[in-house]
Amino acid sequence: MDRPDFTDLVSKFMDRTLDNSTLQEIVASASEAKAAVDAEIRDRQSNIRLVEMVGMVVDAHRDSLLKKIQEHGVPTGLPEVM
């Protein structure tokens, strides 16, 4: 399920504070905007963790390949590692 863009919800909240909305409408809009911002933060933190994990896997694979090259030399057909 797609959720509304958090920037749209924050804008809606800001608009409500500037027009003649009731306090109840402003509070409801603020709650909706905060929930959307919190969800966006969780998504971005999740994406950062995923990128960090992929980076660790790539680093480990690179280190493993470099160790094999140091132990056994460069396989035929591959360029020398500087």
Gaussian input, Z-matrix of N, CA and C with variables (Angstrom, degrees):
# hf/3-21g

backbone

0 1
 N
 C     1     B1
 C     2     B2     1     A1
 N     3     B3     2     A2     1     D1
 C     4     B4     3     A3     2     D2
 C     5     B5     4     A4     3     D3
 N     6     B6     5     A5     4     D4
 C     7     B7     6     A6     5     D5
 C     8     B8     7     A7     6     D6
 N     9     B9     8     A8     7     D7
 C    10    B10     9     A9     8     D8
 C    11    B11    10    A10     9     D9
 N    12    B12    11    A11    10    D10
 C    13    B13    12    A12    11    D11
 C    14    B14    13    A13    12    D12
 N    15    B15    14    A14    13    D13
 C    16    B16    15    A15    14    D14
 C    17    B17    16    A16    15    D15
 N    18    B18    17    A17    16    D16
 C    19    B19    18    A18    17    D17
 C    20    B20    19    A19    18    D18
 N    21    B21    20    A20    19    D19
 C    22    B22    21    A21    20    D20
 C    23    B23    22    A22    21    D21
 N    24    B24    23    A23    22    D22
 C    25    B25    24    A24    23    D23
 C    26    B26    25    A25    24    D24
 N    27    B27    26    A26    25    D25
 C    28    B28    27    A27    26    D26
 C    29    B29    28    A28    27    D27
 N    30    B30    29    A29    28    D28
 C    31    B31    30    A30    29    D29
 C    32    B32    31    A31    30    D30
 N    33    B33    32    A32    31    D31
 C    34    B34    33    A33    32    D32
 C    35    B35    34    A34    33    D33
 N    36    B36    35    A35    34    D34
 C    37    B37    36    A36    35    D35
 C    38    B38    37    A37    36    D36
 N    39    B39    38    A38    37    D37
 C    40    B40    39    A39    38    D38
 C    41    B41    40    A40    39    D39
 N    42    B42    41    A41    40    D40
 C    43    B43    42    A42    41    D41
 C    44    B44    43    A43    42    D42
 N    45    B45    44    A44    43    D43
 C    46    B46    45    A45    44    D44
 C    47    B47    46    A46    45    D45
 N    48    B48    47    A47    46    D46
 C    49    B49    48    A48    47    D47
 C    50    B50    49    A49    48    D48
 N    51    B51    50    A50    49    D49
 C    52    B52    51    A51    50    D50
 C    53    B53    52    A52    51    D51
 N    54    B54    53    A53    52    D52
 C    55    B55    54    A54    53    D53
 C    56    B56    55    A55    54    D54
 N    57    B57    56    A56    55    D55
 C    58    B58    57    A57    56    D56
 C    59    B59    58    A58    57    D57
 N    60    B60    59    A59    58    D58
 C    61    B61    60    A60    59    D59
 C    62    B62    61    A61    60    D60
 N    63    B63    62    A62    61    D61
 C    64    B64    63    A63    62    D62
 C    65    B65    64    A64    63    D63
 N    66    B66    65    A65    64    D64
 C    67    B67    66    A66    65    D65
 C    68    B68    67    A67    66    D66
 N    69    B69    68    A68    67    D67
 C    70    B70    69    A69    68    D68
 C    71    B71    70    A70    69    D69
 N    72    B72    71    A71    70    D70
 C    73    B73    72    A72    71    D71
 C    74    B74    73    A73    72    D72
 N    75    B75    74    A74    73    D73
 C    76    B76    75    A75    74    D74
 C    77    B77    76    A76    75    D75
 N    78    B78    77    A77    76    D76
 C    79    B79    78    A78    77    D77
 C    80    B80    79    A79    78    D78
 N    81    B81    80    A80    79    D79
 C    82    B82    81    A81    80    D80
 C    83    B83    82    A82    81    D81
 N    84    B84    83    A83    82    D82
 C    85    B85    84    A84    83    D83
 C    86    B86    85    A85    84    D84
 N    87    B87    86    A86    85    D85
 C    88    B88    87    A87    86    D86
 C    89    B89    88    A88    87    D87
 N    90    B90    89    A89    88    D88
 C    91    B91    90    A90    89    D89
 C    92    B92    91    A91    90    D90
 N    93    B93    92    A92    91    D91
 C    94    B94    93    A93    92    D92
 C    95    B95    94    A94    93    D93
 N    96    B96    95    A95    94    D94
 C    97    B97    96    A96    95    D95
 C    98    B98    97    A97    96    D96
 N    99    B99    98    A98    97    D97
 C   100   B100    99    A99    98    D98
 C   101   B101   100   A100    99    D99
 N   102   B102   101   A101   100   D100
 C   103   B103   102   A102   101   D101
 C   104   B104   103   A103   102   D102
 N   105   B105   104   A104   103   D103
 C   106   B106   105   A105   104   D104
 C   107   B107   106   A106   105   D105
 N   108   B108   107   A107   106   D106
 C   109   B109   108   A108   107   D107
 C   110   B110   109   A109   108   D108
 N   111   B111   110   A110   109   D109
 C   112   B112   111   A111   110   D110
 C   113   B113   112   A112   111   D111
 N   114   B114   113   A113   112   D112
 C   115   B115   114   A114   113   D113
 C   116   B116   115   A115   114   D114
 N   117   B117   116   A116   115   D115
 C   118   B118   117   A117   116   D116
 C   119   B119   118   A118   117   D117
 N   120   B120   119   A119   118   D118
 C   121   B121   120   A120   119   D119
 C   122   B122   121   A121   120   D120
 N   123   B123   122   A122   121   D121
 C   124   B124   123   A123   122   D122
 C   125   B125   124   A124   123   D123
 N   126   B126   125   A125   124   D124
 C   127   B127   126   A126   125   D125
 C   128   B128   127   A127   126   D126
 N   129   B129   128   A128   127   D127
 C   130   B130   129   A129   128   D128
 C   131   B131   130   A130   129   D129
 N   132   B132   131   A131   130   D130
 C   133   B133   132   A132   131   D131
 C   134   B134   133   A133   132   D132
 N   135   B135   134   A134   133   D133
 C   136   B136   135   A135   134   D134
 C   137   B137   136   A136   135   D135
 N   138   B138   137   A137   136   D136
 C   139   B139   138   A138   137   D137
 C   140   B140   139   A139   138   D138
 N   141   B141   140   A140   139   D139
 C   142   B142   141   A141   140   D140
 C   143   B143   142   A142   141   D141
 N   144   B144   143   A143   142   D142
 C   145   B145   144   A144   143   D143
 C   146   B146   145   A145   144   D144
 N   147   B147   146   A146   145   D145
 C   148   B148   147   A147   146   D146
 C   149   B149   148   A148   147   D147
 N   150   B150   149   A149   148   D148
 C   151   B151   150   A150   149   D149
 C   152   B152   151   A151   150   D150
 N   153   B153   152   A152   151   D151
 C   154   B154   153   A153   152   D152
 C   155   B155   154   A154   153   D153
 N   156   B156   155   A155   154   D154
 C   157   B157   156   A156   155   D155
 C   158   B158   157   A157   156   D156
 N   159   B159   158   A158   157   D157
 C   160   B160   159   A159   158   D158
 C   161   B161   160   A160   159   D159
 N   162   B162   161   A161   160   D160
 C   163   B163   162   A162   161   D161
 C   164   B164   163   A163   162   D162
 N   165   B165   164   A164   163   D163
 C   166   B166   165   A165   164   D164
 C   167   B167   166   A166   165   D165
 N   168   B168   167   A167   166   D166
 C   169   B169   168   A168   167   D167
 C   170   B170   169   A169   168   D168
 N   171   B171   170   A170   169   D169
 C   172   B172   171   A171   170   D170
 C   173   B173   172   A172   171   D171
 N   174   B174   173   A173   172   D172
 C   175   B175   174   A174   173   D173
 C   176   B176   175   A175   174   D174
 N   177   B177   176   A176   175   D175
 C   178   B178   177   A177   176   D176
 C   179   B179   178   A178   177   D177
 N   180   B180   179   A179   178   D178
 C   181   B181   180   A180   179   D179
 C   182   B182   181   A181   180   D180
 N   183   B183   182   A182   181   D181
 C   184   B184   183   A183   182   D182
 C   185   B185   184   A184   183   D183
 N   186   B186   185   A185   184   D184
 C   187   B187   186   A186   185   D185
 C   188   B188   187   A187   186   D186
 N   189   B189   188   A188   187   D187
 C   190   B190   189   A189   188   D188
 C   191   B191   190   A190   189   D189
 N   192   B192   191   A191   190   D190
 C   193   B193   192   A192   191   D191
 C   194   B194   193   A193   192   D192
 N   195   B195   194   A194   193   D193
 C   196   B196   195   A195   194   D194
 C   197   B197   196   A196   195   D195
 N   198   B198   197   A197   196   D196
 C   199   B199   198   A198   197   D197
 C   200   B200   199   A199   198   D198
 N   201   B201   200   A200   199   D199
 C   202   B202   201   A201   200   D200
 C   203   B203   202   A202   201   D201
 N   204   B204   203   A203   202   D202
 C   205   B205   204   A204   203   D203
 C   206   B206   205   A205   204   D204
 N   207   B207   206   A206   205   D205
 C   208   B208   207   A207   206   D206
 C   209   B209   208   A208   207   D207
 N   210   B210   209   A209   208   D208
 C   211   B211   210   A210   209   D209
 C   212   B212   211   A211   210   D210
 N   213   B213   212   A212   211   D211
 C   214   B214   213   A213   212   D212
 C   215   B215   214   A214   213   D213
 N   216   B216   215   A215   214   D214
 C   217   B217   216   A216   215   D215
 C   218   B218   217   A217   216   D216
 N   219   B219   218   A218   217   D217
 C   220   B220   219   A219   218   D218
 C   221   B221   220   A220   219   D219
 N   222   B222   221   A221   220   D220
 C   223   B223   222   A222   221   D221
 C   224   B224   223   A223   222   D222
 N   225   B225   224   A224   223   D223
 C   226   B226   225   A225   224   D224
 C   227   B227   226   A226   225   D225
 N   228   B228   227   A227   226   D226
 C   229   B229   228   A228   227   D227
 C   230   B230   229   A229   228   D228
 N   231   B231   230   A230   229   D229
 C   232   B232   231   A231   230   D230
 C   233   B233   232   A232   231   D231
 N   234   B234   233   A233   232   D232
 C   235   B235   234   A234   233   D233
 C   236   B236   235   A235   234   D234
 N   237   B237   236   A236   235   D235
 C   238   B238   237   A237   236   D236
 C   239   B239   238   A238   237   D237
 N   240   B240   239   A239   238   D238
 C   241   B241   240   A240   239   D239
 C   242   B242   241   A241   240   D240
 N   243   B243   242   A242   241   D241
 C   244   B244   243   A243   242   D242
 C   245   B245   244   A244   243   D243

   B1=1.4535
   B2=1.5203
   B3=1.2999
   B4=1.4581
   B5=1.5148
   B6=1.3062
   B7=1.4642
   B8=1.5183
   B9=1.3258
   B10=1.4653
   B11=1.5289
   B12=1.3060
   B13=1.4544
   B14=1.5225
   B15=1.3221
   B16=1.4613
   B17=1.5216
   B18=1.3324
   B19=1.4688
   B20=1.5284
   B21=1.3386
   B22=1.4696
   B23=1.5272
   B24=1.3326
   B25=1.4624
   B26=1.5252
   B27=1.3231
   B28=1.4676
   B29=1.5276
   B30=1.3346
   B31=1.4712
   B32=1.5244
   B33=1.3274
   B34=1.4672
   B35=1.5331
   B36=1.3308
   B37=1.4646
   B38=1.5229
   B39=1.3326
   B40=1.4660
   B41=1.5324
   B42=1.3325
   B43=1.4685
   B44=1.5288
   B45=1.3202
   B46=1.4753
   B47=1.5243
   B48=1.3203
   B49=1.4684
   B50=1.5227
   B51=1.3401
   B52=1.4641
   B53=1.5270
   B54=1.3316
   B55=1.4661
   B56=1.5345
   B57=1.2748
   B58=1.4677
   B59=1.5257
   B60=1.3186
   B61=1.4623
   B62=1.5216
   B63=1.3123
   B64=1.4650
   B65=1.5217
   B66=1.3058
   B67=1.4601
   B68=1.5242
   B69=1.3130
   B70=1.4626
   B71=1.5338
   B72=1.3308
   B73=1.4691
   B74=1.5258
   B75=1.3265
   B76=1.4666
   B77=1.5240
   B78=1.3261
   B79=1.4672
   B80=1.5286
   B81=1.3194
   B82=1.4670
   B83=1.5196
   B84=1.3154
   B85=1.4594
   B86=1.5281
   B87=1.3287
   B88=1.4672
   B89=1.5229
   B90=1.3117
   B91=1.4699
   B92=1.5227
   B93=1.3203
   B94=1.4663
   B95=1.5313
   B96=1.3228
   B97=1.4645
   B98=1.5223
   B99=1.3263
   B100=1.4649
   B101=1.5220
   B102=1.3232
   B103=1.4620
   B104=1.5285
   B105=1.3229
   B106=1.4676
   B107=1.5245
   B108=1.3221
   B109=1.4684
   B110=1.5263
   B111=1.3277
   B112=1.4667
   B113=1.5292
   B114=1.3298
   B115=1.4672
   B116=1.5267
   B117=1.3186
   B118=1.4692
   B119=1.5267
   B120=1.3133
   B121=1.4691
   B122=1.5239
   B123=1.3339
   B124=1.4710
   B125=1.5281
   B126=1.3415
   B127=1.4661
   B128=1.5219
   B129=1.3109
   B130=1.4653
   B131=1.5219
   B132=1.3282
   B133=1.4599
   B134=1.5216
   B135=1.3207
   B136=1.4566
   B137=1.5265
   B138=1.3287
   B139=1.4664
   B140=1.5201
   B141=1.3279
   B142=1.4640
   B143=1.5231
   B144=1.3341
   B145=1.4702
   B146=1.5230
   B147=1.3228
   B148=1.4602
   B149=1.5238
   B150=1.3231
   B151=1.4660
   B152=1.5284
   B153=1.3308
   B154=1.4630
   B155=1.5246
   B156=1.3487
   B157=1.4636
   B158=1.5261
   B159=1.3148
   B160=1.4665
   B161=1.5253
   B162=1.3236
   B163=1.4621
   B164=1.5171
   B165=1.3231
   B166=1.4692
   B167=1.5242
   B168=1.3365
   B169=1.4645
   B170=1.5246
   B171=1.3223
   B172=1.4672
   B173=1.5270
   B174=1.3341
   B175=1.4656
   B176=1.5217
   B177=1.3239
   B178=1.4648
   B179=1.5240
   B180=1.3174
   B181=1.4678
   B182=1.5288
   B183=1.3309
   B184=1.4589
   B185=1.5199
   B186=1.3340
   B187=1.4603
   B188=1.5231
   B189=1.3330
   B190=1.4633
   B191=1.5272
   B192=1.3277
   B193=1.4678
   B194=1.5263
   B195=1.3302
   B196=1.4656
   B197=1.5230
   B198=1.3245
   B199=1.4710
   B200=1.5278
   B201=1.3342
   B202=1.4644
   B203=1.5227
   B204=1.3273
   B205=1.4627
   B206=1.5200
   B207=1.3365
   B208=1.4651
   B209=1.5231
   B210=1.3255
   B211=1.4635
   B212=1.5257
   B213=1.3242
   B214=1.4661
   B215=1.5214
   B216=1.3034
   B217=1.4545
   B218=1.5186
   B219=1.3195
   B220=1.4612
   B221=1.5237
   B222=1.3491
   B223=1.4633
   B224=1.5316
   B225=1.3180
   B226=1.4547
   B227=1.5235
   B228=1.3382
   B229=1.4511
   B230=1.5137
   B231=1.3258
   B232=1.4601
   B233=1.5217
   B234=1.3087
   B235=1.4646
   B236=1.5296
   B237=1.3175
   B238=1.4622
   B239=1.5216
   B240=1.3219
   B241=1.4607
   B242=1.5111
   B243=1.3147
   B244=1.4645
   B245=1.4981
   A1=108.73
   A2=116.42
   A3=120.31
   A4=109.52
   A5=114.01
   A6=118.10
   A7=108.14
   A8=117.50
   A9=120.47
   A10=110.74
   A11=115.63
   A12=121.09
   A13=109.16
   A14=116.73
   A15=119.57
   A16=111.89
   A17=118.18
   A18=119.16
   A19=110.99
   A20=116.80
   A21=120.13
   A22=110.98
   A23=115.92
   A24=119.40
   A25=111.55
   A26=117.08
   A27=119.96
   A28=109.38
   A29=117.14
   A30=120.61
   A31=111.04
   A32=116.01
   A33=120.64
   A34=109.78
   A35=116.11
   A36=120.19
   A37=110.49
   A38=116.97
   A39=120.55
   A40=110.47
   A41=116.91
   A42=120.50
   A43=111.24
   A44=115.89
   A45=119.73
   A46=111.28
   A47=116.84
   A48=118.46
   A49=110.97
   A50=116.87
   A51=120.45
   A52=113.31
   A53=116.59
   A54=117.30
   A55=109.33
   A56=116.79
   A57=120.72
   A58=112.55
   A59=117.37
   A60=120.04
   A61=110.29
   A62=114.46
   A63=118.76
   A64=109.22
   A65=115.66
   A66=120.57
   A67=110.44
   A68=117.16
   A69=121.61
   A70=110.70
   A71=117.44
   A72=121.03
   A73=111.04
   A74=116.46
   A75=120.38
   A76=110.21
   A77=116.87
   A78=120.92
   A79=110.40
   A80=117.42
   A81=120.78
   A82=110.52
   A83=116.66
   A84=121.03
   A85=110.72
   A86=116.68
   A87=120.68
   A88=110.87
   A89=116.81
   A90=120.90
   A91=110.96
   A92=115.74
   A93=121.05
   A94=110.48
   A95=116.97
   A96=121.14
   A97=110.75
   A98=117.50
   A99=120.64
   A100=110.86
   A101=117.60
   A102=121.19
   A103=110.79
   A104=116.92
   A105=120.73
   A106=111.21
   A107=117.29
   A108=120.93
   A109=109.63
   A110=117.37
   A111=120.75
   A112=111.19
   A113=117.14
   A114=121.04
   A115=110.58
   A116=116.98
   A117=120.79
   A118=110.27
   A119=117.25
   A120=121.28
   A121=110.00
   A122=117.41
   A123=120.28
   A124=110.81
   A125=117.08
   A126=120.48
   A127=111.26
   A128=116.28
   A129=119.57
   A130=111.22
   A131=117.52
   A132=120.09
   A133=110.29
   A134=116.71
   A135=121.43
   A136=110.43
   A137=116.79
   A138=120.72
   A139=111.26
   A140=117.48
   A141=121.36
   A142=109.68
   A143=117.31
   A144=120.24
   A145=110.64
   A146=117.35
   A147=120.97
   A148=110.77
   A149=117.71
   A150=121.59
   A151=110.31
   A152=117.29
   A153=120.44
   A154=111.07
   A155=117.28
   A156=120.60
   A157=110.79
   A158=117.18
   A159=120.45
   A160=109.59
   A161=117.08
   A162=121.17
   A163=112.01
   A164=117.17
   A165=120.33
   A166=111.11
   A167=116.91
   A168=120.54
   A169=110.08
   A170=117.14
   A171=121.30
   A172=110.20
   A173=117.16
   A174=120.93
   A175=111.45
   A176=117.11
   A177=120.79
   A178=110.72
   A179=117.03
   A180=120.65
   A181=110.34
   A182=116.78
   A183=120.83
   A184=110.63
   A185=116.87
   A186=120.99
   A187=111.24
   A188=116.30
   A189=120.96
   A190=110.97
   A191=116.29
   A192=119.75
   A193=111.45
   A194=117.00
   A195=119.90
   A196=111.28
   A197=117.16
   A198=121.04
   A199=109.98
   A200=117.08
   A201=120.67
   A202=110.70
   A203=116.77
   A204=120.33
   A205=110.36
   A206=117.26
   A207=120.50
   A208=111.14
   A209=117.50
   A210=121.49
   A211=112.56
   A212=117.32
   A213=120.83
   A214=114.23
   A215=118.07
   A216=120.85
   A217=111.00
   A218=114.30
   A219=120.52
   A220=108.83
   A221=117.53
   A222=119.45
   A223=110.60
   A224=115.80
   A225=121.31
   A226=109.96
   A227=114.85
   A228=120.32
   A229=114.27
   A230=118.71
   A231=120.84
   A232=109.55
   A233=118.16
   A234=120.37
   A235=111.12
   A236=116.24
   A237=121.68
   A238=109.68
   A239=116.83
   A240=122.35
   A241=107.83
   A242=115.91
   A243=118.97
   A244=110.81
   D1=127.79
   D2=177.47
   D3=-78.80
   D4=141.56
   D5=176.36
   D6=-106.57
   D7=157.99
   D8=179.60
   D9=-63.06
   D10=150.59
   D11=177.01
   D12=-62.64
   D13=130.21
   D14=-176.00
   D15=-63.59
   D16=-30.63
   D17=179.91
   D18=-67.38
   D19=-34.81
   D20=176.41
   D21=-64.61
   D22=-40.48
   D23=-179.18
   D24=-69.80
   D25=-36.27
   D26=176.81
   D27=-66.65
   D28=-41.79
   D29=177.36
   D30=-61.58
   D31=-41.92
   D32=178.63
   D33=-60.47
   D34=-42.89
   D35=178.14
   D36=-61.57
   D37=-46.07
   D38=-179.33
   D39=-62.48
   D40=-41.21
   D41=177.91
   D42=-61.23
   D43=-40.60
   D44=-179.20
   D45=-64.75
   D46=-32.95
   D47=-179.69
   D48=-72.88
   D49=-21.69
   D50=-177.56
   D51=-93.89
   D52=-22.64
   D53=179.45
   D54=-95.22
   D55=-162.98
   D56=-175.49
   D57=-94.65
   D58=33.96
   D59=179.05
   D60=-66.29
   D61=153.28
   D62=177.12
   D63=-74.68
   D64=160.97
   D65=178.41
   D66=-58.94
   D67=-38.06
   D68=179.06
   D69=-62.29
   D70=-41.99
   D71=177.89
   D72=-65.40
   D73=-39.58
   D74=179.69
   D75=-65.27
   D76=-44.52
   D77=179.91
   D78=-64.14
   D79=-42.90
   D80=178.56
   D81=-62.42
   D82=-42.71
   D83=179.20
   D84=-65.72
   D85=-39.81
   D86=178.47
   D87=-64.35
   D88=-41.24
   D89=178.94
   D90=-63.80
   D91=-42.17
   D92=178.70
   D93=-64.03
   D94=-43.41
   D95=179.43
   D96=-65.42
   D97=-42.41
   D98=179.95
   D99=-63.28
   D100=-42.87
   D101=178.37
   D102=-61.17
   D103=-40.84
   D104=179.23
   D105=-67.20
   D106=-41.21
   D107=178.25
   D108=-64.96
   D109=-43.52
   D110=178.35
   D111=-60.47
   D112=-41.78
   D113=178.43
   D114=-64.25
   D115=-40.32
   D116=178.66
   D117=-64.08
   D118=-41.40
   D119=178.30
   D120=-62.08
   D121=-45.07
   D122=178.98
   D123=-60.92
   D124=-43.10
   D125=179.01
   D126=-61.21
   D127=-45.23
   D128=-178.20
   D129=-67.22
   D130=-38.59
   D131=177.15
   D132=-64.38
   D133=-38.85
   D134=177.68
   D135=-63.35
   D136=-43.05
   D137=178.37
   D138=-63.65
   D139=-39.39
   D140=178.66
   D141=-63.17
   D142=-44.51
   D143=179.11
   D144=-62.14
   D145=-40.19
   D146=179.06
   D147=-62.60
   D148=-45.50
   D149=178.94
   D150=-62.75
   D151=-40.61
   D152=178.35
   D153=-62.64
   D154=-41.31
   D155=179.47
   D156=-65.59
   D157=-43.00
   D158=177.84
   D159=-61.63
   D160=-41.20
   D161=177.55
   D162=-60.17
   D163=-41.31
   D164=178.80
   D165=-64.89
   D166=-40.26
   D167=178.48
   D168=-64.10
   D169=-44.22
   D170=179.16
   D171=-62.49
   D172=-44.70
   D173=178.39
   D174=-60.53
   D175=-44.13
   D176=-179.67
   D177=-64.50
   D178=-41.68
   D179=179.33
   D180=-65.21
   D181=-44.05
   D182=177.62
   D183=-59.64
   D184=-47.06
   D185=-179.68
   D186=-60.97
   D187=-40.07
   D188=178.33
   D189=-63.88
   D190=-44.00
   D191=179.05
   D192=-64.86
   D193=-42.43
   D194=178.88
   D195=-62.86
   D196=-38.92
   D197=178.64
   D198=-63.85
   D199=-43.98
   D200=178.94
   D201=-63.00
   D202=-40.28
   D203=178.75
   D204=-64.84
   D205=-41.82
   D206=179.10
   D207=-64.81
   D208=-36.83
   D209=-178.36
   D210=-77.17
   D211=-38.89
   D212=-170.45
   D213=-117.86
   D214=-3.27
   D215=-176.79
   D216=85.72
   D217=173.93
   D218=-178.07
   D219=-78.56
   D220=128.04
   D221=177.22
   D222=-61.62
   D223=151.87
   D224=179.63
   D225=-57.75
   D226=134.81
   D227=176.65
   D228=92.50
   D229=-6.53
   D230=178.43
   D231=-105.45
   D232=144.75
   D233=179.19
   D234=-69.75
   D235=156.53
   D236=177.38
   D237=-65.51
   D238=145.04
   D239=175.86
   D240=-89.83
   D241=128.81
   D242=-178.85
   D243=-82.01

